[in-house]
Amino acid sequence: MTVDGSERTPEAARSRSEQRAASHPRRRSAPVRRGFAATEKTLDALASAGARVSVRVSDLDRGTPVLVGDDFVTLPVAGLGIVPLLIEVAARFEAGSLDPLEIVDRSAGDEVGIAGLWRHLAAPALPLGDLAVLAAATGDARAANALLDRVGLDAVRARLGSLGFPRSALLDRFRDERGPDDAPHYALGTARELAAIFAALVNTAVVSPRVSAQVSEWLSLNHDLALAGAATGLDPFAHDDDPHGLLFVNKTGRAGGIRVDAGVLAGPRAGVAYALIVAFDDVTIADRLRAHEAFRAFGLDLMEYVF
């Protein structure tokens, strides 16, 4: 690794998204050069123990690398595959080829018992716009599968290619069990491309400013702040308008032996786009805790950089 210095209508939601994106500070007074020594130490220890680690941190305003470690290696990224799915959904909402108020019946899809809230709700059907919120905020597997059924895998893959991310891919739908005829993982990606996707979203460069703002707004609702986000001190359930001026937009991915966190963190002194992927042998609880400790060290270094 290397270190270098009233009623919520769809129209109203888009308007608020665009206002938040427009208010993001695009340039700060001076470059910040802070170290990531704790991160490097913990990631080196993980790698020595047999984990596969990929990390990328880029300055949000300048696009220059801040921390790089095997960021070109393609690894499983679990629920991070929801991000390109949301981009495709938002693009179709904007184009008018998909209606955010279209109602989807839960029983139309396969039952999935992994992450999410929809399977616990009494409502048997929800609009597509609400399913996008559930997928972004809670990693809801049934909501994500319902969205995928409407847009298709081929469209999501084509969208990633058109955006210039050839080493990232959504491979399949969420499944409780993967058989020999199923894709081995939900999604693949590299730390370099994941960080670039989030930087482009916050800088309104994905498809269009409106699409970028909508996806960023959805992802700003993410409840999983237990990895790198643990260092921010933000409320996991309400952090899209922090009084201390901290901007945090992220998505996590979790599966057996896989932990991923990617996003944008911006404070008064700097902003970064980041991604950390750790693939490890989840044999004991100690293995899992070591991986999580690396994310916490990473989060602290990120916070020191932006503040």
N, C-alpha and C positions, 0 to 999 in steps of 0.2 A: 504494500500500500504506500501511496505517496500523498503528501500534504502540500498544497499551495495556499500561499496566503488566502278588522271587519270581515270581508269575504275574500278568500284567497282564490282568485281566478288565475288561469294559466298566464294571461297577459300581465296581471299584477306580479306574479312570481317572476316572470322574465324581467320585468322592469326593475324589481328589487335586485335581481342577480346582476343586471348590467350596472346598476348604481354601485354595488359593492365592488365589482371589478374595476370600475372607473376610479373609485376612491383609493385603490391600492397604490402605495407609494412606489413608483417605478424607478426612481433614482434616489440614492441616499448621499449624505454629505461626503463620506470618505470610505475608502475600502478598509475592511477589517481583516487583520491577520491573526488568527488564534489557532491554537493547536488542537489536534485530535489524539493526543497521546494515550488517554485512557481507552478510547475506542480501539486504537491500533493494538494496544496490549491485550484487550479482551478478545478481539477477533483473531489475533495471532494464536492465542491460547486455544480457541475453538478449532482453528485450522490444524493445530498440532495434535488435537484430540481426534481428528478425522472428519470434522465438519467441512462442508463446502460453503464458502463465504464469498459473497459478491457485494461490493459497496460502491456507491457513487454519491458525492456531494458536489453541487455546482452553485456558484454564486448566481443568484436569481437575476440580478440586473445585468451582469456582464457575461454570463454564460461560461465563465472560466472554471476549470476544475479546482476544487478545494481539497477533496479526499477521493482517492481512486484506489480500488483494490479488486482486480479481476472483474471489472464492471462489464466486460464483453461476454462473459460466460452465461449461456442460457441455462436456466434452472427452473424447476416448478415454482409457481408463484400463487397457487391456490386461488383464494378469493380476489386477488388483484385482477383476475380476468374480468371482473365485473366492470372495471373502468372502461375498456374499449366497448363493451356492450352498452354502457350508458351513453358513450359518445355517439354511437350509431342511433340509439333511441332518440336522443336530443336532436340529432341532425334531421331525423324524419319528422319529429314534432315541428321543427322550424320549416321544413319543406312542405308540410301539410299532408304528407303521405301517411302519417300515423296520427291518430287523434288521442291526445292525452286523457280525454274523458271517456274513451272506449272502455266498456266494462268487460273484465275477464273473469270467468268463472273458475274458481280454484279447482273444482272437480275435473276440469278439462285436462289438467296435467297429471303427471305421475306424482305419487306421494313421495316426498323426500323428508326424512326425519332429522336431517342435520340442521345447521344454523338457520335461525329466522324466527319471526313472530307470527307470520300469517297463519301458520298451521295451528296456532293457539287462539286466534281471533274467532269471534262468532260470525263475522261478516264472511259469507261464502263467495263473494265477488267484490272486486275493487277495480277502479279505473287504472289505466296504464300509468298515469302520472304518479299515483300513489304507490304503485308497485316499484317505480324507479326510486322513490324515496325510501321504501323499505329495503331495497337491494343496497342502496348506498349507505344508509344509516346503520343497518343491522346485519348486512351480508346475507339477507334472506334468500335461501336457496330456491324456495318455491316461487318467490317473486321474480328472481333472476331467470329461472327456467321459463316462466310465463312470458317475460320480455323476449327471451331468445326465440321462443316459438313464433313470436310475431315478426321478428326481423331476420332470423336465420343465421346459422354459423358462417355461411359463405359471405354474407354481407359484412359481418364484423371483421372477418379476415381481410376482405378487400379494403375496408376502411383503414385498418392498421397499415396495410401496404401503401395506400394513397397518402397516408400521413408520414411515411418514411420510417416505419418501425418494423423491419423485416424479420427481426429475431424474436419478436413477441407474437404470441398467438393464443386465441381462445380455442381450445381443442374439443370441448364437449360440454354437455350440460352437467349440472350437479347430480351426483348419484350417491346413494347410501353405500353401495358396493360396486366395485369396478371389476367386471368379468374379463375374460380373455379377448372378447370381441370389442371391448370398449377402449377408448383412449386411456392411457395410463394415468393422465393427470387432467385436471380441469383447464389449466392454462400454464403457459411457459412465458418467460421473459428474461431480460437482462437488467441489471441495476442501471446501466447507462440509459437504456430506452425508457425505463419506468420514470427515472428522474426527469428525462426530457419531456415525457408526456405531461407530467404535472407542471413543469415550467411553462410549457406551451399553453396549458389550460389557464393558468393564472395570468399569463401575459396575453390572453385572448387571441391565441394564434391557432386554435384547433377548430377547423371547419369555418367558423365565423365567430365574431365577438359574442353573439347571442348564445350560440351553442356552447362556447367555452364557459360563459358565465353561468349557464344553466347547470352544466355538469359540475362546475366548481361549487355551486350552491348545494347541490345534492350531496357532494362529498364532504362539505363543511359540516354536515349533520352526523358524520360517522361517530358511533358510540364507542368504538374500540380505541381507547387511548392507553392501553396497558403495555404497549411495547415502547417505541421511541417517544410516543406521546405522553408517557407517564411523567416525564421530566418537565412538562409544560405547566403542570398545576391547574390545567383547565378543567371545567366541569364537562365530563364526557357527554352529558345530555343537553348541554346548552353552551356552545363555545363559538358560535358563528359571529358574535359581536363582542369581543373581549374588551373590557374597559381599559386595559393596559396597552392596547394597541398591538396585541399579538395576533397575527394572521396564521391560522393553522388549517390546512386542507390536506386530508390524508386518507389512505385506504390500507387496510391490513389484509394479510392472507394467512390462513392457518389450516394445516392438515397434519397427518402423522409425520413427524420429523421435518416439518416445514414451517418456518416463521418468516414473514415478509412484512415490511412497513415501507411505504413510499408516500411522498407528499411534498408540500411546500410549507416552510416555516419562515415567517418574516417578523422582525422586530424593529425597534427604532434605529438600530445601527446597521443592520444587514438583513438580507433575505437569502434563503437557500432552497434549492430543489434537491431532494435526497431520495435514496432508495437503499435498503439493506435487505439482502436475502441470505438466510441461513438454512441450510439443509443438513440435518444431523441425525444420528442414530438415537431414536427416542426409546432407549432400552429401560432407563430408570428415571425417576422423577428428578434426580440430580442432573441428568443430561438436559432435560427441559429447562430447569432453573438456570443452568449455565448459559443457555441460549438467550433466555429472557434477560439475564444480567447484562449480556452484551448489548442488547437493545437499550437498556436503561443508561448504560455508560454512553452510548451513542447519542441518546436524547439529551443528556447533560452537556455533552460537547457541542451539540447543535444549539442549545439554548445559550451557551456561553458565547458562541460565534455571533448570534443575532442580537444579543444584548450587550 
